[in-house]
Amino acid sequence: MSNTLNRLSAVLSNKQRSIVKIVQVNTDGTTTVEHSDSSQSTVLGDSVANGSAYIEDGRIVGAAPDLPYSELEV
């Protein structure tokens, strides 16, 4: 690998983080969430009861602000 690619890889995180809407907090320590494409999934964690949350690698890592957004395809 080139030195530039090594430096870029060191800066970028391998973890994927996204913002989701909380649909339902389940009793088994998981939460059902809705992604921006309207798909739903179940993630680990129940620390955010409503609103939006950050998820990273299938786990809730904290509350996220409810801000307006738009998606652009490039």
C-alpha positions as protocol buffer text, in pm:
chain_id: "A"
residue {
  index: 1
  type: MET
  ca { x: 0 y: 0 z: 0 }
}
residue {
  index: 2
  type: SER
  ca { x: 107 y: 353 z: -62 }
}
residue {
  index: 3
  type: ASN
  ca { x: 202 y: 580 z: 224 }
}
residue {
  index: 4
  type: THR
  ca { x: -89 y: 813 z: 143 }
}
residue {
  index: 5
  type: LEU
  ca { x: -338 y: 527 z: 161 }
}
residue {
  index: 6
  type: ASN
  ca { x: -194 y: 416 z: 495 }
}
residue {
  index: 7
  type: ARG
  ca { x: -231 y: 765 z: 638 }
}
residue {
  index: 8
  type: LEU
  ca { x: -588 y: 794 z: 509 }
}
residue {
  index: 9
  type: SER
  ca { x: -682 y: 455 z: 655 }
}
residue {
  index: 10
  type: ALA
  ca { x: -541 y: 560 z: 992 }
}
residue {
  index: 11
  type: VAL
  ca { x: -764 y: 870 z: 995 }
}
residue {
  index: 12
  type: LEU
  ca { x: -1085 y: 699 z: 889 }
}
residue {
  index: 13
  type: SER
  ca { x: -1273 y: 490 z: 1141 }
}
residue {
  index: 14
  type: ASN
  ca { x: -1381 y: 136 z: 1054 }
}
residue {
  index: 15
  type: LYS
  ca { x: -1691 y: 176 z: 1267 }
}
residue {
  index: 16
  type: GLN
  ca { x: -2012 y: 283 z: 1101 }
}
residue {
  index: 17
  type: ARG
  ca { x: -2217 y: 540 z: 1290 }
}
residue {
  index: 18
  type: SER
  ca { x: -2563 y: 654 z: 1191 }
}
residue {
  index: 19
  type: ILE
  ca { x: -2859 y: 840 z: 1334 }
}
residue {
  index: 20
  type: VAL
  ca { x: -3188 y: 653 z: 1375 }
}
residue {
  index: 21
  type: LYS
  ca { x: -3535 y: 722 z: 1516 }
}
residue {
  index: 22
  type: ILE
  ca { x: -3643 y: 523 z: 1821 }
}
residue {
  index: 23
  type: VAL
  ca { x: -3955 y: 316 z: 1749 }
}
residue {
  index: 24
  type: GLN
  ca { x: -3982 y: 101 z: 2060 }
}
residue {
  index: 25
  type: VAL
  ca { x: -3766 y: 11 z: 2360 }
}
residue {
  index: 26
  type: ASN
  ca { x: -3796 y: -362 z: 2421 }
}
residue {
  index: 27
  type: THR
  ca { x: -3787 y: -535 z: 2761 }
}
residue {
  index: 28
  type: ASP
  ca { x: -3488 y: -753 z: 2669 }
}
residue {
  index: 29
  type: GLY
  ca { x: -3237 y: -466 z: 2651 }
}
residue {
  index: 30
  type: THR
  ca { x: -3280 y: -402 z: 2279 }
}
residue {
  index: 31
  type: THR
  ca { x: -3447 y: -122 z: 2087 }
}
residue {
  index: 32
  type: THR
  ca { x: -3634 y: -123 z: 1757 }
}
residue {
  index: 33
  type: VAL
  ca { x: -3516 y: 169 z: 1542 }
}
residue {
  index: 34
  type: GLU
  ca { x: -3605 y: 320 z: 1206 }
}
residue {
  index: 35
  type: HIS
  ca { x: -3335 y: 420 z: 958 }
}
residue {
  index: 36
  type: SER
  ca { x: -3353 y: 711 z: 712 }
}
residue {
  index: 37
  type: ASP
  ca { x: -3463 y: 475 z: 432 }
}
residue {
  index: 38
  type: SER
  ca { x: -3767 y: 371 z: 646 }
}
residue {
  index: 39
  type: SER
  ca { x: -3626 y: 24 z: 718 }
}
residue {
  index: 40
  type: GLN
  ca { x: -3636 y: -99 z: 1076 }
}
residue {
  index: 41
  type: SER
  ca { x: -3390 y: -305 z: 1276 }
}
residue {
  index: 42
  type: THR
  ca { x: -3328 y: -413 z: 1632 }
}
residue {
  index: 43
  type: VAL
  ca { x: -3012 y: -289 z: 1802 }
}
residue {
  index: 44
  type: LEU
  ca { x: -2854 y: -349 z: 2142 }
}
residue {
  index: 45
  type: GLY
  ca { x: -2914 y: -95 z: 2416 }
}
residue {
  index: 46
  type: ASP
  ca { x: -3206 y: 78 z: 2579 }
}
residue {
  index: 47
  type: SER
  ca { x: -3052 y: 400 z: 2709 }
}
residue {
  index: 48
  type: VAL
  ca { x: -3250 y: 630 z: 2475 }
}
residue {
  index: 49
  type: ALA
  ca { x: -3625 y: 613 z: 2532 }
}
residue {
  index: 50
  type: ASN
  ca { x: -3752 y: 836 z: 2248 }
}
residue {
  index: 51
  type: GLY
  ca { x: -3636 y: 1071 z: 1975 }
}
residue {
  index: 52
  type: SER
  ca { x: -3318 y: 997 z: 1785 }
}
residue {
  index: 53
  type: ALA
  ca { x: -3005 y: 804 z: 1873 }
}
residue {
  index: 54
  type: TYR
  ca { x: -2658 y: 736 z: 1740 }
}
residue {
  index: 55
  type: ILE
  ca { x: -2589 y: 371 z: 1664 }
}
residue {
  index: 56
  type: GLU
  ca { x: -2248 y: 224 z: 1603 }
}
residue {
  index: 57
  type: ASP
  ca { x: -2190 y: -139 z: 1504 }
}
residue {
  index: 58
  type: GLY
  ca { x: -2545 y: -239 z: 1603 }
}
residue {
  index: 59
  type: ARG
  ca { x: -2538 y: -69 z: 1946 }
}
residue {
  index: 60
  type: ILE
  ca { x: -2689 y: 253 z: 2075 }
}
residue {
  index: 61
  type: VAL
  ca { x: -2407 y: 484 z: 2180 }
}
residue {
  index: 62
  type: GLY
  ca { x: -2611 y: 787 z: 2284 }
}
residue {
  index: 63
  type: ALA
  ca { x: -2889 y: 1032 z: 2215 }
}
residue {
  index: 64
  type: ALA
  ca { x: -2882 y: 1237 z: 1896 }
}
residue {
  index: 65
  type: PRO
  ca { x: -3042 y: 1577 z: 1836 }
}
residue {
  index: 66
  type: ASP
  ca { x: -3363 y: 1586 z: 1633 }
}
residue {
  index: 67
  type: LEU
  ca { x: -3246 y: 1808 z: 1349 }
}
residue {
  index: 68
  type: PRO
  ca { x: -3388 y: 1842 z: 999 }
}
residue {
  index: 69
  type: TYR
  ca { x: -3186 y: 1676 z: 725 }
}
residue {
  index: 70
  type: SER
  ca { x: -3192 y: 1602 z: 356 }
}
residue {
  index: 71
  type: GLU
  ca { x: -3023 y: 1336 z: 148 }
}
residue {
  index: 72
  type: LEU
  ca { x: -2844 y: 1403 z: -179 }
}
residue {
  index: 73
  type: GLU
  ca { x: -2734 y: 1141 z: -427 }
}
residue {
  index: 74
  type: VAL
  ca { x: -2407 y: 1213 z: -600 }
}
